[in-house]
Amino acid sequence: MKPETTNIQLKVIAIDGPAGSGKSTAARHLAEALHYTYLNTGAMYRAVAFLAKEGGIAFEHDKPVAEVARRMRFEYRILDGQQHFIVNGADRTRELFTAALTEQLKPVVNNPAVREVLVEKMRSAAQGLLAQGVPGVVMEGRDIGTVVFPEAALKFYIHADLGERARRRAAELQARGEPVDLEGLRKQIRYRDETDRARSIGPLKKAADAIDVDTTHLDEKATLQKLLSAAKALT
C-alpha cells in the first residue's frame, strides 16, 4: 500500500538504480549542491547482515534476521564531510561495504519481513531529519521511488552498462586496499541485478515518472549537471 502524499514527500528526491551505476555518488553530490541531506538506504540492509553475522545468525533464517532489523538502531551521521553509518551506537561504515559482505546480502535483501521493517526505518529517518529543519533529503537505493516514497517530488533512475559498473566497483575496492577480481565482480553484479529485479517485494525497476539517466559515458560532473537541471526546473 502506498503511503499518503505529505508535505514531507515534496522535499524528498528519490534515486534508484542497479549496483555500480553511480547513484550513490550522484546522490551525494546532488544533496551537497542543493544543501539537502543524503541518505544511502542500502547501508541499512548491510547493517542488518553485519549484525546477524556478528550474532551468529544464519542469513537464511528469516524470522531471527527480521528481529535483528527490528531491534537495530541505525543513524546517519556526517563526519568530516563524509556520511557515516552508526549501528547500535558504533560507527560501522567501513565494515558495511566490504566485498565479502556484499556476496552474502541476497537472503537479507530478499527477506520480506526485513524489507517491511527497513522501509519504515527509511521513512522515519527522512521524516526525522526534515522535522529537524533540513531543507530536503536525497535518498538512493533500489525501490525508493516505487515503494519507500512513491510520491517523492523528483525521481531519477540511474544506470550504466555492466562493464562500466564492474570497473567502478573495482576502483572503489582498490582504493580501500581490498583485492579485486574484475571478472568475479562482473558476475556478482550481474547476479545482483537478476535477483534485485526478480524479487517479489520491492523489485528494482524504474518508476513510471522517474527521469532516466544513463551514466555509462558520463563522469561525475556531467551526471550531477543532468540531475541539477531537473531539480532546478522543479523549484
PyMOL commands that set and color helices and strands:
alter all, ss='L'
color gray80, all
select helices_A, chain A and resi 9-11+23-34+42-54+62-71+93-96+99-103+106-109+112-131+144-148+162-175+182-198+220-234
alter helices_A, ss='H'
color red, helices_A
select strands_A, chain A and resi 12-16+37-40+74-79+82-87+90-91+137-141+154-159+211-214
alter strands_A, ss='S'
color yellow, strands_A
deselect
rebuild
show_as cartoon
